[in-house]
Amino acid sequence: MATFILRRILLTIPVLFGLLLLVFFLSRVLPGSQCYSLLGERATVQQCRDFDHRQGFDQPIPVQFGTYLGKIAQGDLGASIKTSVPVTTLLIQRLPVTVELSVFALLFAILAGLVLGVFSATRRNSALDVVTVAGANVGVSIPIFVLGLLLAFIFAVALKGTPLALPPSGRLSPGITLVPLATAWGLQSVQGPLRAIVDFLSNINTFNALVTGQWPVLVDALRHLILPAITLGTIPLAIITRITRSSLLDVLGLDYIRTARAKGLSDRSVVRAHALPNAILPVVTVIGLQVGSLLGGAVLTETVFNMAGVGRAVFEAIATRDYSVVQGFVLVIAIGFLLVNLIVDISYGFLDPRVRVS
């Protein structure tokens, strides 16, 4: 098993390098001038030359890429050209928002998708199956921004003043204050990587409120997450439901399932102990792939619900050609995506021993 894990880890290195090279090259060949985007249309040719020289943009792209790799090796992701704020600081501020939103959206998609997929497969051609399949088709088809605006209108406008009303935007209600972890744990004097980790966790509102016992803040943060999490998780939910149903139907038609039923096992035992474990591999694959779609879909979701996360930061950085921010955020997102896929690959080895020797 150790060899299997090591092999999977080594395979992620060239993928990450290739992604870095691709993003770096594409950011340099995009049409338009970064100088005019940041200094304005009235910037002179000499000002742009001085700007490019200060930033190193007048050097050959291979030289720029080598310099960039050298900084990454030292843990330096650079600073925003527009605001001069270090990219690591922006990540600490923005990434927790997207992580929190994606985690809750993924939990919603996995739990609801598995349940609906299993019930649909075990009750094939029933009214529940027809409704589930139709709902999954609608869930895959509806655009995120349409669903987000629709949910915001229903729960924030139409149901305003009722117990079902939910906040349409933001992360916390006005007047709700979240005590940072550094203050709650007495770590104000801590600096360096440990402080960065504490600040990162502190910006995950639900985690911060939970571990520090700020229960009113936790409730308010969860209420703000309901609509964006449902919006972001609807497409993964529909995909997981369809894959679970399809995979389970294939397994339920195999000989060993008929043998288990012939032995007198109940349908629940057959599905839980025999069918579902063998049908879960395609579902695990889909769940891993959906992490990437959640990070991509977060751009629209964060915009609709006014959440300052990674998606909006990358979109704004691309619009202003802020290379350092784009490259730093894409690097972190890529590492996260590769880690998730690595976990999925490793889980194959535990779920199916045949994978370990393949």
Beta strands, then each sheet from edge to edge (+ up, - down):
end
